[in-house]
């Protein structure tokens, strides 16, 4: 093999090796990324004459991930349903989230028992890393 071909082959081999290392680091990072802590606080706040519910809770995920969290609150006693959403930029520790869920339809919420469901999908650089859903019975109180 002549010197010119060997030089190009080594350059190509070095470039390919660096690319494989970068891909490996990214794949390893996303393979271990996940939502690690999540729940909904046991008390929600009824505002806006029963048309908005403020729901909060802790969540944790791998630093650098972005969480798209949706929350649905239902109340069997009134037939009310509210939905809300927030984006979370994860720091690697446990963080507090807050969602203002707006009523869908004519029924409104009142103080008393309700059910909250949260769904969080996390991504790193647009690539999905986890999706987790949880349900908690909560108590609604007026603001």
NORBEL-V770524 format. One record per residue. RES is the residue in one letter. PSI is psi as a letter, one per 20 degrees, with the letter a starting at -180 (NA if undefined). Layout:
RES_PSI, RES_PSI
//
This chain:
X_p, X_r, X_h, X_g, X_g, X_g, X_g, X_h, X_g, X_g, X_g, X_g, X_g, X_g, X_g, X_h, X_g, X_g, X_g, X_h, X_g, X_g, X_g, X_g, X_g, X_g, X_g, X_g, X_g, X_h, X_h, X_i, X_p, X_r, X_o, X_h, X_p, X_p, X_a, X_p, X_q, X_i, X_p, X_q, X_p, X_p, X_r, X_l, X_l, X_j, X_i, X_p, X_p, X_o, X_p, X_r, X_r, X_q, X_q, X_q, X_r, X_p, X_p, X_i, X_q, X_p, X_p, X_o, X_p, X_q, X_p, X_p, X_p, X_q, X_o, X_h, X_h, X_i, X_j, X_q, X_p, X_q, X_q, X_r, X_q, X_q, X_p, X_p, X_o, X_q, X_i, X_i, X_a, X_p, X_q, X_p, X_r, X_p, X_p, X_o, X_p, X_q, X_q, X_o, X_a, X_h, X_q, X_r, X_q, X_r, X_q, X_a, X_q, X_r, X_p, X_p, X_p, X_q, X_p, X_p, X_p, X_q, X_q, X_p, X_l, X_i, X_p, X_p, X_h, X_q, X_p, X_q, X_p, X_q, X_p, X_p, X_p, X_r, X_p, X_p, X_q, X_q, X_NA
//
